Amino acid sequence: MPSKLFIGNLPRNATDQTLSEFVSGAGFQVTCAGVIRDRMPGMPRGFGFVELAEGEDRQRAIAGLNGQSLDGRPLTVKEARPQRTDFAQTRGGGGRSNFVRPRDFTDF
């Protein structure tokens, strides 16, 4: 099973390609790399994910890459957590029960 890493504090000009090349240049085999962007403006959000090839040692990659500099910025590298699927539960634990529905303005 491939290992997925979170890489934070990326420079604003970082691309999927530069992220992949950076990790590959450190001696790790990369399956895929992606810089996360805002939906509307498309600007990079300053972090991304790298999937290492099967058999790569995740802990060795974290130890080797964490604190390394990319375009003058020290990177934060750690194990990626699974994507959340319970968005409603993550905001105060109330889910939709605490959600205040906006008024219907159909009777103008």
Phi and psi restraints in degrees (range 20) as a CNS / XPLOR table:
assign (resid 1 and name C) (resid 2 and name N)
       (resid 2 and name CA) (resid 2 and name C) 1.0 -67.7 20.0 2
assign (resid 2 and name N) (resid 2 and name CA)
       (resid 2 and name C) (resid 3 and name N) 1.0 154.2 20.0 2
assign (resid 2 and name C) (resid 3 and name N)
       (resid 3 and name CA) (resid 3 and name C) 1.0 -100.7 20.0 2
assign (resid 3 and name N) (resid 3 and name CA)
       (resid 3 and name C) (resid 4 and name N) 1.0 138.8 20.0 2
assign (resid 3 and name C) (resid 4 and name N)
       (resid 4 and name CA) (resid 4 and name C) 1.0 -115.5 20.0 2
assign (resid 4 and name N) (resid 4 and name CA)
       (resid 4 and name C) (resid 5 and name N) 1.0 132.4 20.0 2
assign (resid 4 and name C) (resid 5 and name N)
       (resid 5 and name CA) (resid 5 and name C) 1.0 -115.3 20.0 2
assign (resid 5 and name N) (resid 5 and name CA)
       (resid 5 and name C) (resid 6 and name N) 1.0 143.5 20.0 2
assign (resid 5 and name C) (resid 6 and name N)
       (resid 6 and name CA) (resid 6 and name C) 1.0 -93.0 20.0 2
assign (resid 6 and name N) (resid 6 and name CA)
       (resid 6 and name C) (resid 7 and name N) 1.0 132.5 20.0 2
assign (resid 6 and name C) (resid 7 and name N)
       (resid 7 and name CA) (resid 7 and name C) 1.0 -126.6 20.0 2
assign (resid 7 and name N) (resid 7 and name CA)
       (resid 7 and name C) (resid 8 and name N) 1.0 115.0 20.0 2
assign (resid 7 and name C) (resid 8 and name N)
       (resid 8 and name CA) (resid 8 and name C) 1.0 -110.5 20.0 2
assign (resid 8 and name N) (resid 8 and name CA)
       (resid 8 and name C) (resid 9 and name N) 1.0 169.0 20.0 2
assign (resid 8 and name C) (resid 9 and name N)
       (resid 9 and name CA) (resid 9 and name C) 1.0 66.8 20.0 2
assign (resid 9 and name N) (resid 9 and name CA)
       (resid 9 and name C) (resid 10 and name N) 1.0 35.4 20.0 2
assign (resid 9 and name C) (resid 10 and name N)
       (resid 10 and name CA) (resid 10 and name C) 1.0 -71.7 20.0 2
assign (resid 10 and name N) (resid 10 and name CA)
       (resid 10 and name C) (resid 11 and name N) 1.0 146.3 20.0 2
assign (resid 10 and name C) (resid 11 and name N)
       (resid 11 and name CA) (resid 11 and name C) 1.0 -66.8 20.0 2
assign (resid 11 and name N) (resid 11 and name CA)
       (resid 11 and name C) (resid 12 and name N) 1.0 155.8 20.0 2
assign (resid 11 and name C) (resid 12 and name N)
       (resid 12 and name CA) (resid 12 and name C) 1.0 -63.2 20.0 2
assign (resid 12 and name N) (resid 12 and name CA)
       (resid 12 and name C) (resid 13 and name N) 1.0 -24.1 20.0 2
assign (resid 12 and name C) (resid 13 and name N)
       (resid 13 and name CA) (resid 13 and name C) 1.0 -91.1 20.0 2
assign (resid 13 and name N) (resid 13 and name CA)
       (resid 13 and name C) (resid 14 and name N) 1.0 7.0 20.0 2
assign (resid 13 and name C) (resid 14 and name N)
       (resid 14 and name CA) (resid 14 and name C) 1.0 -67.9 20.0 2
assign (resid 14 and name N) (resid 14 and name CA)
       (resid 14 and name C) (resid 15 and name N) 1.0 140.2 20.0 2
assign (resid 14 and name C) (resid 15 and name N)
       (resid 15 and name CA) (resid 15 and name C) 1.0 -122.8 20.0 2
assign (resid 15 and name N) (resid 15 and name CA)
       (resid 15 and name C) (resid 16 and name N) 1.0 171.4 20.0 2
assign (resid 15 and name C) (resid 16 and name N)
       (resid 16 and name CA) (resid 16 and name C) 1.0 -56.3 20.0 2
assign (resid 16 and name N) (resid 16 and name CA)
       (resid 16 and name C) (resid 17 and name N) 1.0 -42.2 20.0 2
assign (resid 16 and name C) (resid 17 and name N)
       (resid 17 and name CA) (resid 17 and name C) 1.0 -65.1 20.0 2
assign (resid 17 and name N) (resid 17 and name CA)
       (resid 17 and name C) (resid 18 and name N) 1.0 -46.8 20.0 2
assign (resid 17 and name C) (resid 18 and name N)
       (resid 18 and name CA) (resid 18 and name C) 1.0 -65.5 20.0 2
assign (resid 18 and name N) (resid 18 and name CA)
       (resid 18 and name C) (resid 19 and name N) 1.0 -35.6 20.0 2
assign (resid 18 and name C) (resid 19 and name N)
       (resid 19 and name CA) (resid 19 and name C) 1.0 -65.8 20.0 2
assign (resid 19 and name N) (resid 19 and name CA)
       (resid 19 and name C) (resid 20 and name N) 1.0 -44.6 20.0 2
assign (resid 19 and name C) (resid 20 and name N)
       (resid 20 and name CA) (resid 20 and name C) 1.0 -62.9 20.0 2
assign (resid 20 and name N) (resid 20 and name CA)
       (resid 20 and name C) (resid 21 and name N) 1.0 -44.4 20.0 2
assign (resid 20 and name C) (resid 21 and name N)
       (resid 21 and name CA) (resid 21 and name C) 1.0 -64.6 20.0 2
assign (resid 21 and name N) (resid 21 and name CA)
       (resid 21 and name C) (resid 22 and name N) 1.0 -37.3 20.0 2
assign (resid 21 and name C) (resid 22 and name N)
       (resid 22 and name CA) (resid 22 and name C) 1.0 -62.9 20.0 2
assign (resid 22 and name N) (resid 22 and name CA)
       (resid 22 and name C) (resid 23 and name N) 1.0 -46.9 20.0 2
assign (resid 22 and name C) (resid 23 and name N)
       (resid 23 and name CA) (resid 23 and name C) 1.0 -70.1 20.0 2
assign (resid 23 and name N) (resid 23 and name CA)
       (resid 23 and name C) (resid 24 and name N) 1.0 -40.8 20.0 2
assign (resid 23 and name C) (resid 24 and name N)
       (resid 24 and name CA) (resid 24 and name C) 1.0 -63.3 20.0 2
assign (resid 24 and name N) (resid 24 and name CA)
       (resid 24 and name C) (resid 25 and name N) 1.0 -39.4 20.0 2
assign (resid 24 and name C) (resid 25 and name N)
       (resid 25 and name CA) (resid 25 and name C) 1.0 -64.8 20.0 2
assign (resid 25 and name N) (resid 25 and name CA)
       (resid 25 and name C) (resid 26 and name N) 1.0 -22.4 20.0 2
assign (resid 25 and name C) (resid 26 and name N)
       (resid 26 and name CA) (resid 26 and name C) 1.0 -84.3 20.0 2
assign (resid 26 and name N) (resid 26 and name CA)
       (resid 26 and name C) (resid 27 and name N) 1.0 -0.9 20.0 2
assign (resid 26 and name C) (resid 27 and name N)
       (resid 27 and name CA) (resid 27 and name C) 1.0 100.0 20.0 2
assign (resid 27 and name N) (resid 27 and name CA)
       (resid 27 and name C) (resid 28 and name N) 1.0 17.0 20.0 2
assign (resid 27 and name C) (resid 28 and name N)
       (resid 28 and name CA) (resid 28 and name C) 1.0 -114.0 20.0 2
assign (resid 28 and name N) (resid 28 and name CA)
       (resid 28 and name C) (resid 29 and name N) 1.0 142.4 20.0 2
assign (resid 28 and name C) (resid 29 and name N)
       (resid 29 and name CA) (resid 29 and name C) 1.0 -83.7 20.0 2
assign (resid 29 and name N) (resid 29 and name CA)
       (resid 29 and name C) (resid 30 and name N) 1.0 124.0 20.0 2
assign (resid 29 and name C) (resid 30 and name N)
       (resid 30 and name CA) (resid 30 and name C) 1.0 -105.0 20.0 2
assign (resid 30 and name N) (resid 30 and name CA)
       (resid 30 and name C) (resid 31 and name N) 1.0 130.0 20.0 2
assign (resid 30 and name C) (resid 31 and name N)
       (resid 31 and name CA) (resid 31 and name C) 1.0 -84.6 20.0 2
assign (resid 31 and name N) (resid 31 and name CA)
       (resid 31 and name C) (resid 32 and name N) 1.0 -47.6 20.0 2
assign (resid 31 and name C) (resid 32 and name N)
       (resid 32 and name CA) (resid 32 and name C) 1.0 -156.7 20.0 2
assign (resid 32 and name N) (resid 32 and name CA)
       (resid 32 and name C) (resid 33 and name N) 1.0 157.4 20.0 2
assign (resid 32 and name C) (resid 33 and name N)
       (resid 33 and name CA) (resid 33 and name C) 1.0 -143.2 20.0 2
assign (resid 33 and name N) (resid 33 and name CA)
       (resid 33 and name C) (resid 34 and name N) 1.0 143.7 20.0 2
assign (resid 33 and name C) (resid 34 and name N)
       (resid 34 and name CA) (resid 34 and name C) 1.0 -149.7 20.0 2
assign (resid 34 and name N) (resid 34 and name CA)
       (resid 34 and name C) (resid 35 and name N) 1.0 132.8 20.0 2
assign (resid 34 and name C) (resid 35 and name N)
       (resid 35 and name CA) (resid 35 and name C) 1.0 -92.5 20.0 2
assign (resid 35 and name N) (resid 35 and name CA)
       (resid 35 and name C) (resid 36 and name N) 1.0 130.0 20.0 2
assign (resid 35 and name C) (resid 36 and name N)
       (resid 36 and name CA) (resid 36 and name C) 1.0 -80.4 20.0 2
assign (resid 36 and name N) (resid 36 and name CA)
       (resid 36 and name C) (resid 37 and name N) 1.0 134.9 20.0 2
assign (resid 36 and name C) (resid 37 and name N)
       (resid 37 and name CA) (resid 37 and name C) 1.0 -123.2 20.0 2
assign (resid 37 and name N) (resid 37 and name CA)
       (resid 37 and name C) (resid 38 and name N) 1.0 154.1 20.0 2
assign (resid 37 and name C) (resid 38 and name N)
       (resid 38 and name CA) (resid 38 and name C) 1.0 -64.7 20.0 2
assign (resid 38 and name N) (resid 38 and name CA)
       (resid 38 and name C) (resid 39 and name N) 1.0 147.8 20.0 2
assign (resid 38 and name C) (resid 39 and name N)
       (resid 39 and name CA) (resid 39 and name C) 1.0 -66.8 20.0 2
assign (resid 39 and name N) (resid 39 and name CA)
       (resid 39 and name C) (resid 40 and name N) 1.0 -50.9 20.0 2
assign (resid 39 and name C) (resid 40 and name N)
       (resid 40 and name CA) (resid 40 and name C) 1.0 -78.4 20.0 2
assign (resid 40 and name N) (resid 40 and name CA)
       (resid 40 and name C) (resid 41 and name N) 1.0 -61.4 20.0 2
assign (resid 40 and name C) (resid 41 and name N)
       (resid 41 and name CA) (resid 41 and name C) 1.0 -76.9 20.0 2
assign (resid 41 and name N) (resid 41 and name CA)
       (resid 41 and name C) (resid 42 and name N) 1.0 -17.7 20.0 2
assign (resid 41 and name C) (resid 42 and name N)
       (resid 42 and name CA) (resid 42 and name C) 1.0 76.1 20.0 2
assign (resid 42 and name N) (resid 42 and name CA)
       (resid 42 and name C) (resid 43 and name N) 1.0 12.8 20.0 2
assign (resid 42 and name C) (resid 43 and name N)
       (resid 43 and name CA) (resid 43 and name C) 1.0 -79.7 20.0 2
assign (resid 43 and name N) (resid 43 and name CA)
       (resid 43 and name C) (resid 44 and name N) 1.0 143.5 20.0 2
assign (resid 43 and name C) (resid 44 and name N)
       (resid 44 and name CA) (resid 44 and name C) 1.0 -61.7 20.0 2
assign (resid 44 and name N) (resid 44 and name CA)
       (resid 44 and name C) (resid 45 and name N) 1.0 143.3 20.0 2
assign (resid 44 and name C) (resid 45 and name N)
       (resid 45 and name CA) (resid 45 and name C) 1.0 -94.0 20.0 2
assign (resid 45 and name N) (resid 45 and name CA)
       (resid 45 and name C) (resid 46 and name N) 1.0 -0.4 20.0 2
assign (resid 45 and name C) (resid 46 and name N)
       (resid 46 and name CA) (resid 46 and name C) 1.0 94.1 20.0 2
assign (resid 46 and name N) (resid 46 and name CA)
       (resid 46 and name C) (resid 47 and name N) 1.0 9.4 20.0 2
assign (resid 46 and name C) (resid 47 and name N)
       (resid 47 and name CA) (resid 47 and name C) 1.0 -149.8 20.0 2
assign (resid 47 and name N) (resid 47 and name CA)
       (resid 47 and name C) (resid 48 and name N) 1.0 165.0 20.0 2
assign (resid 47 and name C) (resid 48 and name N)
       (resid 48 and name CA) (resid 48 and name C) 1.0 -159.6 20.0 2
assign (resid 48 and name N) (resid 48 and name CA)
       (resid 48 and name C) (resid 49 and name N) 1.0 -176.7 20.0 2
assign (resid 48 and name C) (resid 49 and name N)
       (resid 49 and name CA) (resid 49 and name C) 1.0 -132.5 20.0 2
assign (resid 49 and name N) (resid 49 and name CA)
       (resid 49 and name C) (resid 50 and name N) 1.0 144.0 20.0 2
assign (resid 49 and name C) (resid 50 and name N)
       (resid 50 and name CA) (resid 50 and name C) 1.0 -128.0 20.0 2
assign (resid 50 and name N) (resid 50 and name CA)
       (resid 50 and name C) (resid 51 and name N) 1.0 131.1 20.0 2
assign (resid 50 and name C) (resid 51 and name N)
       (resid 51 and name CA) (resid 51 and name C) 1.0 -102.9 20.0 2
assign (resid 51 and name N) (resid 51 and name CA)
       (resid 51 and name C) (resid 52 and name N) 1.0 120.6 20.0 2
assign (resid 51 and name C) (resid 52 and name N)
       (resid 52 and name CA) (resid 52 and name C) 1.0 -84.6 20.0 2
assign (resid 52 and name N) (resid 52 and name CA)
       (resid 52 and name C) (resid 53 and name N) 1.0 151.8 20.0 2
assign (resid 52 and name C) (resid 53 and name N)
       (resid 53 and name CA) (resid 53 and name C) 1.0 -65.1 20.0 2
assign (resid 53 and name N) (resid 53 and name CA)
       (resid 53 and name C) (resid 54 and name N) 1.0 155.3 20.0 2
assign (resid 53 and name C) (resid 54 and name N)
       (resid 54 and name CA) (resid 54 and name C) 1.0 -57.7 20.0 2
assign (resid 54 and name N) (resid 54 and name CA)
       (resid 54 and name C) (resid 55 and name N) 1.0 135.9 20.0 2
assign (resid 54 and name C) (resid 55 and name N)
       (resid 55 and name CA) (resid 55 and name C) 1.0 96.2 20.0 2
assign (resid 55 and name N) (resid 55 and name CA)
       (resid 55 and name C) (resid 56 and name N) 1.0 -14.7 20.0 2
assign (resid 55 and name C) (resid 56 and name N)
       (resid 56 and name CA) (resid 56 and name C) 1.0 -72.6 20.0 2
assign (resid 56 and name N) (resid 56 and name CA)
       (resid 56 and name C) (resid 57 and name N) 1.0 142.7 20.0 2
assign (resid 56 and name C) (resid 57 and name N)
       (resid 57 and name CA) (resid 57 and name C) 1.0 -84.2 20.0 2
assign (resid 57 and name N) (resid 57 and name CA)
       (resid 57 and name C) (resid 58 and name N) 1.0 109.8 20.0 2
assign (resid 57 and name C) (resid 58 and name N)
       (resid 58 and name CA) (resid 58 and name C) 1.0 -60.9 20.0 2
assign (resid 58 and name N) (resid 58 and name CA)
       (resid 58 and name C) (resid 59 and name N) 1.0 -45.5 20.0 2
assign (resid 58 and name C) (resid 59 and name N)
       (resid 59 and name CA) (resid 59 and name C) 1.0 -65.0 20.0 2
assign (resid 59 and name N) (resid 59 and name CA)
       (resid 59 and name C) (resid 60 and name N) 1.0 -36.7 20.0 2
assign (resid 59 and name C) (resid 60 and name N)
       (resid 60 and name CA) (resid 60 and name C) 1.0 -66.6 20.0 2
assign (resid 60 and name N) (resid 60 and name CA)
       (resid 60 and name C) (resid 61 and name N) 1.0 -38.7 20.0 2
assign (resid 60 and name C) (resid 61 and name N)
       (resid 61 and name CA) (resid 61 and name C) 1.0 -66.2 20.0 2
assign (resid 61 and name N) (resid 61 and name CA)
       (resid 61 and name C) (resid 62 and name N) 1.0 -42.6 20.0 2
assign (resid 61 and name C) (resid 62 and name N)
       (resid 62 and name CA) (resid 62 and name C) 1.0 -61.9 20.0 2
assign (resid 62 and name N) (resid 62 and name CA)
       (resid 62 and name C) (resid 63 and name N) 1.0 -48.1 20.0 2
assign (resid 62 and name C) (resid 63 and name N)
       (resid 63 and name CA) (resid 63 and name C) 1.0 -62.8 20.0 2
assign (resid 63 and name N) (resid 63 and name CA)
       (resid 63 and name C) (resid 64 and name N) 1.0 -36.5 20.0 2
assign (resid 63 and name C) (resid 64 and name N)
       (resid 64 and name CA) (resid 64 and name C) 1.0 -78.5 20.0 2
assign (resid 64 and name N) (resid 64 and name CA)
       (resid 64 and name C) (resid 65 and name N) 1.0 -27.3 20.0 2
assign (resid 64 and name C) (resid 65 and name N)
       (resid 65 and name CA) (resid 65 and name C) 1.0 -101.6 20.0 2
assign (resid 65 and name N) (resid 65 and name CA)
       (resid 65 and name C) (resid 66 and name N) 1.0 -29.1 20.0 2
assign (resid 65 and name C) (resid 66 and name N)
       (resid 66 and name CA) (resid 66 and name C) 1.0 -61.9 20.0 2
assign (resid 66 and name N) (resid 66 and name CA)
       (resid 66 and name C) (resid 67 and name N) 1.0 127.2 20.0 2
assign (resid 66 and name C) (resid 67 and name N)
       (resid 67 and name CA) (resid 67 and name C) 1.0 89.0 20.0 2
assign (resid 67 and name N) (resid 67 and name CA)
       (resid 67 and name C) (resid 68 and name N) 1.0 -10.9 20.0 2
assign (resid 67 and name C) (resid 68 and name N)
       (resid 68 and name CA) (resid 68 and name C) 1.0 -66.7 20.0 2
assign (resid 68 and name N) (resid 68 and name CA)
       (resid 68 and name C) (resid 69 and name N) 1.0 153.5 20.0 2
assign (resid 68 and name C) (resid 69 and name N)
       (resid 69 and name CA) (resid 69 and name C) 1.0 -100.6 20.0 2
assign (resid 69 and name N) (resid 69 and name CA)
       (resid 69 and name C) (resid 70 and name N) 1.0 134.4 20.0 2
assign (resid 69 and name C) (resid 70 and name N)
       (resid 70 and name CA) (resid 70 and name C) 1.0 -125.2 20.0 2
assign (resid 70 and name N) (resid 70 and name CA)
       (resid 70 and name C) (resid 71 and name N) 1.0 115.2 20.0 2
assign (resid 70 and name C) (resid 71 and name N)
       (resid 71 and name CA) (resid 71 and name C) 1.0 52.4 20.0 2
assign (resid 71 and name N) (resid 71 and name CA)
       (resid 71 and name C) (resid 72 and name N) 1.0 41.5 20.0 2
assign (resid 71 and name C) (resid 72 and name N)
       (resid 72 and name CA) (resid 72 and name C) 1.0 82.2 20.0 2
assign (resid 72 and name N) (resid 72 and name CA)
       (resid 72 and name C) (resid 73 and name N) 1.0 5.0 20.0 2
assign (resid 72 and name C) (resid 73 and name N)
       (resid 73 and name CA) (resid 73 and name C) 1.0 -113.6 20.0 2
assign (resid 73 and name N) (resid 73 and name CA)
       (resid 73 and name C) (resid 74 and name N) 1.0 125.6 20.0 2
assign (resid 73 and name C) (resid 74 and name N)
       (resid 74 and name CA) (resid 74 and name C) 1.0 -72.6 20.0 2
assign (resid 74 and name N) (resid 74 and name CA)
       (resid 74 and name C) (resid 75 and name N) 1.0 126.3 20.0 2
assign (resid 74 and name C) (resid 75 and name N)
       (resid 75 and name CA) (resid 75 and name C) 1.0 -85.4 20.0 2
assign (resid 75 and name N) (resid 75 and name CA)
       (resid 75 and name C) (resid 76 and name N) 1.0 149.2 20.0 2
assign (resid 75 and name C) (resid 76 and name N)
       (resid 76 and name CA) (resid 76 and name C) 1.0 -105.6 20.0 2
assign (resid 76 and name N) (resid 76 and name CA)
       (resid 76 and name C) (resid 77 and name N) 1.0 121.0 20.0 2
assign (resid 76 and name C) (resid 77 and name N)
       (resid 77 and name CA) (resid 77 and name C) 1.0 -125.4 20.0 2
assign (resid 77 and name N) (resid 77 and name CA)
       (resid 77 and name C) (resid 78 and name N) 1.0 127.6 20.0 2
assign (resid 77 and name C) (resid 78 and name N)
       (resid 78 and name CA) (resid 78 and name C) 1.0 -150.7 20.0 2
assign (resid 78 and name N) (resid 78 and name CA)
       (resid 78 and name C) (resid 79 and name N) 1.0 172.2 20.0 2
assign (resid 78 and name C) (resid 79 and name N)
       (resid 79 and name CA) (resid 79 and name C) 1.0 -66.6 20.0 2
assign (resid 79 and name N) (resid 79 and name CA)
       (resid 79 and name C) (resid 80 and name N) 1.0 133.9 20.0 2
assign (resid 79 and name C) (resid 80 and name N)
       (resid 80 and name CA) (resid 80 and name C) 1.0 -73.7 20.0 2
assign (resid 80 and name N) (resid 80 and name CA)
       (resid 80 and name C) (resid 81 and name N) 1.0 138.6 20.0 2
assign (resid 80 and name C) (resid 81 and name N)
       (resid 81 and name CA) (resid 81 and name C) 1.0 -90.7 20.0 2
assign (resid 81 and name N) (resid 81 and name CA)
       (resid 81 and name C) (resid 82 and name N) 1.0 154.5 20.0 2
assign (resid 81 and name C) (resid 82 and name N)
       (resid 82 and name CA) (resid 82 and name C) 1.0 -61.0 20.0 2
assign (resid 82 and name N) (resid 82 and name CA)
       (resid 82 and name C) (resid 83 and name N) 1.0 148.1 20.0 2
assign (resid 82 and name C) (resid 83 and name N)
       (resid 83 and name CA) (resid 83 and name C) 1.0 -64.8 20.0 2
assign (resid 83 and name N) (resid 83 and name CA)
       (resid 83 and name C) (resid 84 and name N) 1.0 138.1 20.0 2
assign (resid 83 and name C) (resid 84 and name N)
       (resid 84 and name CA) (resid 84 and name C) 1.0 -71.2 20.0 2
assign (resid 84 and name N) (resid 84 and name CA)
       (resid 84 and name C) (resid 85 and name N) 1.0 140.3 20.0 2
assign (resid 84 and name C) (resid 85 and name N)
       (resid 85 and name CA) (resid 85 and name C) 1.0 -117.6 20.0 2
assign (resid 85 and name N) (resid 85 and name CA)
       (resid 85 and name C) (resid 86 and name N) 1.0 -5.1 20.0 2
assign (resid 85 and name C) (resid 86 and name N)
       (resid 86 and name CA) (resid 86 and name C) 1.0 -109.3 20.0 2
assign (resid 86 and name N) (resid 86 and name CA)
       (resid 86 and name C) (resid 87 and name N) 1.0 55.8 20.0 2
assign (resid 86 and name C) (resid 87 and name N)
       (resid 87 and name CA) (resid 87 and name C) 1.0 -54.5 20.0 2
assign (resid 87 and name N) (resid 87 and name CA)
       (resid 87 and name C) (resid 88 and name N) 1.0 -41.4 20.0 2
assign (resid 87 and name C) (resid 88 and name N)
       (resid 88 and name CA) (resid 88 and name C) 1.0 -63.6 20.0 2
assign (resid 88 and name N) (resid 88 and name CA)
       (resid 88 and name C) (resid 89 and name N) 1.0 -32.0 20.0 2
assign (resid 88 and name C) (resid 89 and name N)
       (resid 89 and name CA) (resid 89 and name C) 1.0 -81.0 20.0 2
assign (resid 89 and name N) (resid 89 and name CA)
       (resid 89 and name C) (resid 90 and name N) 1.0 -15.5 20.0 2
assign (resid 89 and name C) (resid 90 and name N)
       (resid 90 and name CA) (resid 90 and name C) 1.0 -82.4 20.0 2
assign (resid 90 and name N) (resid 90 and name CA)
       (resid 90 and name C) (resid 91 and name N) 1.0 -12.6 20.0 2
assign (resid 90 and name C) (resid 91 and name N)
       (resid 91 and name CA) (resid 91 and name C) 1.0 -105.2 20.0 2
assign (resid 91 and name N) (resid 91 and name CA)
       (resid 91 and name C) (resid 92 and name N) 1.0 76.9 20.0 2
assign (resid 91 and name C) (resid 92 and name N)
       (resid 92 and name CA) (resid 92 and name C) 1.0 87.5 20.0 2
assign (resid 92 and name N) (resid 92 and name CA)
       (resid 92 and name C) (resid 93 and name N) 1.0 0.4 20.0 2
assign (resid 92 and name C) (resid 93 and name N)
       (resid 93 and name CA) (resid 93 and name C) 1.0 75.4 20.0 2
assign (resid 93 and name N) (resid 93 and name CA)
       (resid 93 and name C) (resid 94 and name N) 1.0 -1.8 20.0 2
assign (resid 93 and name C) (resid 94 and name N)
       (resid 94 and name CA) (resid 94 and name C) 1.0 -86.0 20.0 2
assign (resid 94 and name N) (resid 94 and name CA)
       (resid 94 and name C) (resid 95 and name N) 1.0 -15.8 20.0 2
assign (resid 94 and name C) (resid 95 and name N)
       (resid 95 and name CA) (resid 95 and name C) 1.0 60.6 20.0 2
assign (resid 95 and name N) (resid 95 and name CA)
       (resid 95 and name C) (resid 96 and name N) 1.0 -145.8 20.0 2
assign (resid 95 and name C) (resid 96 and name N)
       (resid 96 and name CA) (resid 96 and name C) 1.0 -77.2 20.0 2
assign (resid 96 and name N) (resid 96 and name CA)
       (resid 96 and name C) (resid 97 and name N) 1.0 -14.1 20.0 2
assign (resid 96 and name C) (resid 97 and name N)
       (resid 97 and name CA) (resid 97 and name C) 1.0 -65.1 20.0 2
assign (resid 97 and name N) (resid 97 and name CA)
       (resid 97 and name C) (resid 98 and name N) 1.0 -25.7 20.0 2
assign (resid 97 and name C) (resid 98 and name N)
       (resid 98 and name CA) (resid 98 and name C) 1.0 -94.4 20.0 2
assign (resid 98 and name N) (resid 98 and name CA)
       (resid 98 and name C) (resid 99 and name N) 1.0 0.2 20.0 2
assign (resid 98 and name C) (resid 99 and name N)
       (resid 99 and name CA) (resid 99 and name C) 1.0 -77.3 20.0 2
assign (resid 99 and name N) (resid 99 and name CA)
       (resid 99 and name C) (resid 100 and name N) 1.0 125.2 20.0 2
assign (resid 99 and name C) (resid 100 and name N)
       (resid 100 and name CA) (resid 100 and name C) 1.0 -94.3 20.0 2
assign (resid 100 and name N) (resid 100 and name CA)
       (resid 100 and name C) (resid 101 and name N) 1.0 119.1 20.0 2
assign (resid 100 and name C) (resid 101 and name N)
       (resid 101 and name CA) (resid 101 and name C) 1.0 -77.9 20.0 2
assign (resid 101 and name N) (resid 101 and name CA)
       (resid 101 and name C) (resid 102 and name N) 1.0 132.8 20.0 2
assign (resid 101 and name C) (resid 102 and name N)
       (resid 102 and name CA) (resid 102 and name C) 1.0 -66.2 20.0 2
assign (resid 102 and name N) (resid 102 and name CA)
       (resid 102 and name C) (resid 103 and name N) 1.0 152.5 20.0 2
assign (resid 102 and name C) (resid 103 and name N)
       (resid 103 and name CA) (resid 103 and name C) 1.0 -64.7 20.0 2
assign (resid 103 and name N) (resid 103 and name CA)
       (resid 103 and name C) (resid 104 and name N) 1.0 149.4 20.0 2
assign (resid 103 and name C) (resid 104 and name N)
       (resid 104 and name CA) (resid 104 and name C) 1.0 -83.2 20.0 2
assign (resid 104 and name N) (resid 104 and name CA)
       (resid 104 and name C) (resid 105 and name N) 1.0 125.2 20.0 2
assign (resid 104 and name C) (resid 105 and name N)
       (resid 105 and name CA) (resid 105 and name C) 1.0 -110.4 20.0 2
assign (resid 105 and name N) (resid 105 and name CA)
       (resid 105 and name C) (resid 106 and name N) 1.0 46.2 20.0 2
assign (resid 105 and name C) (resid 106 and name N)
       (resid 106 and name CA) (resid 106 and name C) 1.0 -90.2 20.0 2
assign (resid 106 and name N) (resid 106 and name CA)
       (resid 106 and name C) (resid 107 and name N) 1.0 -9.9 20.0 2
assign (resid 106 and name C) (resid 107 and name N)
       (resid 107 and name CA) (resid 107 and name C) 1.0 -102.8 20.0 2
assign (resid 107 and name N) (resid 107 and name CA)
       (resid 107 and name C) (resid 108 and name N) 1.0 46.0 20.0 2
